Amino acid sequence: MPADLAVIGLGHLGLPLAQAAVAAGIETVGYDSGPATDSSLTAAEIRRMSAAGFRITTNPAELGRVRTAVICAPTQLGADRALDLSAIGEAGDTLAARLRPHTTVILESAAHPGVTEDYLRPILEAGSGLRAGRDFHLAYSPSRLDPGNRTHGIANTPKVIGGLTPACTESAHAFYARITEKVVRARGLREAETVQLLETNYRHVNIALMNEMAVLCHDIGVDLWDVIRCAETKPYGFQAFRPGPGVGGHGIPLDPTYLPHTTRTPGHPLRMVGLAQEINTRMPQYVIQRSATLLNEHGKSARGARVLLLGVTYKPDLADQEGSPAAEIASRLIDLGALISYHDPYISGWRVRDRPVPRAESLYEAAANADLTILLQHHRTYDLQGLAVKAQLLLDTRGASPAGAAHRL
C-alpha cells in the first residue's frame, strides 16, 4: 500500500517525526534495517500509531512508492572527532535504488555544512540516475527534538528548512507545513545545516561555562545555584544553563574543522567549541574528585566504599542513556576500588565494562547503607529531601536538592 511519507531510520529522530506525521493524517511508513530504538516513545504510543495506519518495514521496495522521504539516520562522533556519516550513506544508497522522479528527499540527521550537497546528493544521483533539483527535490532540516519536553514538540516548534533550489525549499516547506505550525525558510542547504551547528554548539559552550563556574564557585565557597537563581531574573541578555556531571544526549557538538570527507571547510576551527568539549568531558573526573574528597573528609577511603548512583539516563524521566556520563563515572569509581550499585526507575538492568551493576530495589534502604550516594539524574520520582535524610552522604550533581540538604556540585 503506497504511503505519502517514508521515514528512514527509526531512532530518536525518526519515530517522533513519524508520530507527528501520523497525527497530522499523513500516510507514513517507517523503514529501518534494525528494530526501532527510540526510547522516548512508549509501546502504547507506537501501538496507537500502528492503529492509525503507521507501518514499520524492512523492505526497501516500500521507499519507491512515497512522495516524501526523510532520512533520520544516526550520526555519531568518532574518536578523531569526525562525524561518522556511514549511516546516512547507507540510507542514501537504499533510497537511491528506488528513487522516483518528483520525490522530495529531506535529510534531518546531524550534519556539517555541505554534507547534504557534497555527500548525500552524489549518492542519490549515482544510484538513481536522477538529478537533484531537476528530477527530485533535495533539502535539509535540522532536528529540534527535545525528548521528554512537555511544552515544545514537533507541532509547535518552528521548523527550519533549506533546499538545493528554491523549488526544493518550497517542496520541503509544503511537507513540514502539514505537521508543524511554523516553517522558516533558510537561504539554502548550507544555511540550514549551519543552523544545526550553531544551535548545538550554543548549548555545549554555555553548559561548559556553567561547568567551569561550578568548579570556581566550589573553590571560593560560593553557592553557584543561588547565583544562577538570581541571574536568571534578568529579563534580557542572559539565558540560564546549569552545570552537571557531563553533557549527554544526542545534541553532539559539531566542529566544521573535522569534516569527514574531502571537501573540508577552509579557515580556522571553532576554538571555543573545542575548548567547551574539553571542559565538558572533564566533568566526570571532577565528580570523582569531589566524591573522593567527601569520603575522605568523613574518614572513609574510596577503596571499598559503597557508592550508590541515582539516575543513569541522560535526561530526567526518560530511559535513553545516549551519552550519559553515568557509565564513565561508574567506571572511574570501579578503578578506585569502590563498590558501586545504582537505582533508576527507567533502567531495569545496567552494565558497565560489560559487567552487570547491582540494582538497588529499595531506594531508601540502599541510600542508608551506602557510604556515598551520588545523584546523576533527577527523576521526578526522587524525593531529595527524604533521600538527604536517609543517605549518609549525598552529592547532588544537578542542584536539585533543597539548599543545605546535600553537597551540591
Secondary structure, 3 states (H helix, E strand, C coil): CCCCEEEECCCCCHHHHHHHHHHCCCCEEEECCCCCCCCCCCHHHHHHHHHCCCEEECCHHHHHHCCEEEECCCCEECCCCCEECHHHHHHHHHHHCCCCCCCEEEECCCCCCCHHHHHHHHHHHHHHCCCECCCEEEEECCCCCCCCCCCCCCCCCCEEEEECCHHHHHHHHHHHCCCCCCEEECCCHHHHHHHHHHHHHHHHHHHHHHHHHHHHHHHHCCCHHHHHHHHCCCCCCCCCCCCCCCCCCCCCCCCHHHCCCCCCCCCCCCHHHHHHHHHHHCHHHHHHHHHHHHHHHCCCCCCCCEEEEECCCCCCCCCCCCCCCHHHHHHHHHHCCCEEEEECCCCCCCEECCEECCECCCHHHHHHHCCEEEECCCCCCCCHHHHHHHCCCEEECCCCCCCCCCEEC
